[in-house]
Amino acid sequence: MTANEKLAMVKTIMGPDSPEDETILSYLNLAKTEILQWRFSYNEADMPDDVPAAYEMTQVYAVVNGFTQRGVEGQSVSIENGIHRHFDFTDMTRYIRQNVIAYAKV
């Protein structure tokens, strides 16, 4: 999947209030870096240039998760004006690390 396809998918998921393309692309790039560094942290010699196809949707959902966490500064629960919100993941990095399996080679 190309970066533009991922961009379009994030914009579709986020709806009309999605941020500018440059912001989404920056988040996609951050997610890509984190996925690759986490997945291949024990075997950097085999690190590809792009996110493996099996983790492309994880990258997209990590970006969406990152945007939904903006303003809660890593909290797992937010209570404002009587509205209670609970988040499964406190940030984009935690989402990635719980959904990407690190690759090791013996």
N, C-alpha and C positions, 0 to 999 in steps of 0.2 A: 504494500500500500504506500502510495506517495505521501509526501508531506502535505500537499494540497488536498488529498483525499481525507487525511486525518484532520486537517483544518476544517474542512466542510462538515465532517462528522461531529466535531466538537461544537461547531456553531449550530448545527441542527439539534443536538442534545440540549444545549444551553438556551436555545430559543432566541427571541428578539432582543433580549438584554445581554447577549454575549458581547465580550469586549472586542476591541479592534484586532484585526488579523495579526499585526505585529506582536501583540501581547500574547495571543494564543500560540503563535509560532515560537515565542520565547519559552513558554511553558512546555510545549512539545519538545523543544530542544533540551530543557532541563530534565524532563522525564526520560528522554532517550539516554542522556548521560548517566543518570542514576540507574536505569535498568541495566545498561551495559556494564557499569562499574560493579553493581551488585551481582549480576549474573556471572560475570567472568572475573570476579575479584581473586579467585584462587587459580585462575588459568588465563592470565592476560595475553598469552601468546595466541590463543584461539579467539580473541575478541574481534567480532565483525565490525564493519563500519556503520551498520544500522541495526535497529531493533529486530530480533528474529521474528518471523511471521507469527509465531505462537504467542508473542507478547505485544503485538501491535494494539489489540483492544485494551490490554492492561495500560499501555501508554495513554490511550485516549481517555479511559476512565480515570487514570491518575490525574490528568489535566483537569477534567471536570471536577474531581474531588478537590484538587488544589484551589480551584476558583470558589467552590462552595465553602471552603475554610477561611477565605479571606475575611479578616476582621475579628476572628475569634482567637487569634494568637496561640494556637496549639491546644486550646481547651477541648475537652471531650464533651462538656455540657455547657450550654449557654442559656442564661435566663435574662431576658430583657423585656421590660414592660409587660410582665406576666406571661410571656411566651417562652416555653421550655423547648430547647432543641438539644438532641443528643446525637453525637457524631461517632460513627464506628472507627474512624481513623482521624488522628489529630493533624495530619498533614499529608502532602503528596508522597513524601519519602517513606513514611510508615506504610502507606497503601502499597507502594511498590514492593517494599521488603516483605510484606505479608502475602504478596501474590506472585512473586518471581522466585524461582528456585535457583539458588547459587549452584554454579557448575564447577565441579572439581574433577581433576584428572590425576590418576595414580601413576 
